[in-house]
């Protein structure tokens, strides 16, 4: 290996992101244009703008195409924003929904119902990627946007898994949990999905707006109870009565529907592994489905890295260990007057990793979110080096204190070890690479 550790790790991250770029992965999965009907494009997610741009470029210029996609603020590809194409792209808030996302979802349903609805001759292409659970927010009857915002904030702080969060979100929505597909019937529906969830379950990705939902109102109530999350009495009553139930597997509304998984976390990890091997470093993928508390996952990765560094087991040095998935951060209560922490899953993982490595020689790491945003900050993630703790101590920084405050951003910013990429226009979730030399 001739590359410096930091440069190699960044190259691996870039390879993972490149593998999930919509223009690179959608070409072979587009449906044929309808012979007689119209083609309507609907979509949502952090990759939504780039997926719309890719579809517009790949779709025959002489074939009509129109529609609406919503993405996160600042995540529309600059070229498509400067020169809009046939698919309208609007932006909204993530991870807590706002009125712009609500309006976008309402516009999508209006497009579906335009001209007395769709027919079997029509084609609907749905572009779905992670982040759409917040971006495509249209509250169910009896639920307000404020209700959904409050539940989202509570879920994000609770440590709930993405599947648990999205189960609740589906049942409080008028468009997710298969309801968008139901609104499109009887048209042919083709969903192109970029996965950001462990297991690549299309019913969990973006809360599954176009696929059947096997979860129930009772499941949603159990999750709310598990994490001590309150909802307004009217919403609870509707859930208890089953009034907010979603379309289930076997429902006829899904009969004319196909789902294509265009990019997955595993594919991106494989691309990173290939880049490592090309640089002369053995690469091992642990899993693309790792979940759990970010700091605890960091400690487990540290134990493995130390075993490799000290004993050459279970892998020989030099090597890089790769993993993905979606970890969680449980926000700790702050003492009165205490400074508010900043950061996301990747930074919290790096703090847990650095604390457990205890300055282990020969170990470097990079963890980042493949959408370019770790939580709500402007960084994608952070780096760890053998001297991370020593450099922090020289500045008077205590990693335990920063962990207590969930303040990964402040810790790694002071060290110059934030990974800042800007929006990447895709999203296959967590990326972690640990290099042992």
KANOR-V460477 format. One record per residue. PHI is phi in whole degrees, -180 to 180 (* if undefined). PSI is psi in whole degrees, -180 to 180 (* if undefined). Layout:
# KANOR-V460477
PHI_PSI + PHI_PSI
This chain:
# KANOR-V460477
*_129 + -111_-16 + -77_143 + -62_149 + -53_-46 + -61_-41 + -67_-41 + -63_-46 + -61_-41 + -66_-36 + -63_-39 + -66_-43 + -61_-45 + -62_-37 + -65_-40 + -64_-44 + -67_-42 + -61_-36 + -65_-22 + -106_12 + -71_130 + -53_-43 + -62_-27 + -82_-25 + -114_-12 + -91_-20 + -54_-44 + -83_3 + -121_12 + -80_141 + -75_165 + -75_143 + -61_148 + -67_149 + -77_-34 + -125_-31 + -88_-170 + -101_164 + -115_121 + -116_133 + -110_128 + -130_145 + -172_166 + -161_150 + 138_170 + -65_-27 + -94_5 + -57_-44 + -64_-43 + -70_-34 + -67_-40 + -64_-44 + -60_-44 + -66_-46 + -62_-43 + -59_-41 + -72_-34 + -87_-23 + -76_140 + -52_132 + -62_-31 + -86_-4 + -101_126 + -58_144 + -153_132 + -153_167 + 157_-167 + -146_134 + -131_142 + -117_135 + -132_178 + -73_151 + -51_130 + 82_4 + -108_8 + -78_129 + -54_132 + -53_-41 + -65_-37 + -77_-30 + -70_-39 + -72_-32 + -136_80 + -58_147 + -103_-147 + -80_-16 + -109_122 + -71_136 + -121_125 + -120_164 + -123_151 + -149_-178 + -88_151 + -151_138 + -92_-9 + -99_125 + -64_158 + -135_-178 + -64_-31 + -64_-41 + -67_-39 + -62_-44 + -66_-38 + -64_-44 + -63_-41 + -64_-39 + -64_-37 + -64_-46 + -63_-35 + -66_-38 + -63_-39 + -66_-36 + -91_-4 + -63_146 + 57_47 + 63_27 + 89_178 + -90_162 + -123_169 + -62_-18 + -81_-14 + -87_155 + -121_130 + -114_122 + -104_119 + -105_124 + -105_106 + -121_130 + -145_169 + -59_146 + 105_-16 + -69_-20 + -59_-37 + -88_-38 + -72_-30 + -107_73 + -111_104 + -128_102 + -58_144 + -66_161 + -54_131 + 89_-5 + -112_134 + -99_164 + -61_-39 + -62_-38 + -60_-47 + -66_-39 + -62_-44 + -64_-43 + -66_-41 + -60_-46 + -61_-43 + -66_-42 + -63_-42 + -64_-31 + -88_-12 + -82_-23 + 91_7 + -64_150 + -73_166 + -64_-36 + -65_-39 + -67_-46 + -59_-44 + -73_-26 + -60_-46 + -66_-46 + -58_-41 + -58_-43 + -80_-8 + -105_15 + -119_153 + -100_0 + -133_-22 + -91_-179 + 62_38 + 88_-4 + -73_-29 + -66_-42 + -62_-41 + -61_-38 + -70_-26 + -82_-19 + -58_141 + -98_22 + -67_160 + -75_129 + -119_126 + -121_119 + -102_124 + -106_120 + -123_137 + -106_119 + -82_137 + -129_19 + -124_149 + -59_129 + 90_-10 + 56_36 + -77_115 + -63_-19 + -79_-15 + -98_-36 + -58_120 + 59_22 + 64_26 + 50_59 + -66_-21 + -119_13 + -130_158 + -60_154 + -120_116 + -84_-12 + -80_165 + -127_170 + -59_-36 + -64_-38 + -62_-44 + -62_-42 + -63_-39 + -65_-38 + -67_-44 + -60_-41 + -68_-39 + -59_-38 + -105_9 + 63_40 + -101_125 + -88_147 + -130_157 + -56_148 + -53_-39 + -66_-37 + -69_-43 + -61_-42 + -63_-40 + -66_-39 + -66_-44 + -64_-32 + -84_-7 + 76_15 + -72_-16 + -108_28 + -70_150 + -102_161 + -63_137 + -105_164 + -54_138 + 95_-12 + -63_138 + -63_-20 + -66_-18 + -99_8 + -64_-33 + -111_49 + -133_135 + -127_141 + -117_130 + -117_124 + -86_105 + -86_-29 + -151_143 + -136_161 + -59_-39 + -62_-41 + -62_-40 + -69_-39 + -64_-38 + -65_-38 + -64_-40 + -66_-40 + -63_-41 + -64_-39 + -66_-38 + -65_-45 + -64_-36 + -64_-27 + -89_4 + 89_21 + -122_129 + -63_144 + -130_140 + -133_128 + -98_117 + -70_-55 + -176_153 + -103_12 + -125_27 + -76_128 + -126_177 + 121_176 + -63_129 + -54_-46 + -66_-35 + -72_-39 + -62_-38 + -61_-41 + -65_-40 + -65_-43 + -62_-37 + -63_-41 + -62_-41 + -66_-44 + -63_-40 + -66_-37 + -65_-40 + -67_-46 + -65_-38 + -91_-35 + -124_-4 + 67_26 + -134_143 + -82_0 + -124_151 + -87_146 + -82_152 + -80_147 + -157_166 + -126_136 + -108_126 + -115_146 + -156_160 + -144_-168 + 127_-153 + -146_101 + -83_176 + -131_159 + -126_121 + -91_119 + -75_122 + -79_144 + -61_142 + -96_145 + -69_150 + -53_129 + 83_-6 + -71_147 + -66_143 + -77_133 + -78_157 + -131_145 + 145_177 + -138_-164 + -61_-44 + -65_-45 + -64_-41 + -65_-39 + -58_-46 + -64_-36 + -66_-45 + -62_-39 + -65_-50 + -63_-42 + -61_-42 + -78_-28 + -69_-31 + 53_43 + 74_24 + -53_126 + -65_142 + 82_11 + -121_124 + -125_156 + -152_156 + -140_131 + -130_133 + -156_156 + -87_132 + -70_-8 + -86_-5 + 90_1 + -132_118 + -93_100 + 76_-115 + -123_13 + -91_-176 + -97_7 + -106_156 + -85_-29 + 176_-144 + -154_170 + -119_153 + -129_140 + -134_168 + -58_-27 + -102_14 + -56_-53 + -64_-38 + -67_-44 + -65_-38 + -66_-44 + -62_-36 + -64_-23 + -99_5 + 79_21 + -93_134 + -111_117 + -66_-33 + -63_-39 + -65_-43 + -68_-35 + -65_-42 + -60_-33 + -98_6 + 52_46 + -114_60 + -67_-37 + -61_-48 + -63_-38 + -66_-53 + -80_-24 + -64_-42 + -63_-27 + -92_-5 + 72_26 + -115_20 + -74_145 + -101_114 + -119_120 + -122_-21 + 77_173 + -56_134 + -95_-12 + 69_24 + -150_-178 + -168_99 + -117_27 + 70_-148 + -63_140 + -130_129 + -134_133 + -136_125 + -118_119 + -102_125 + -119_118 + -111_*
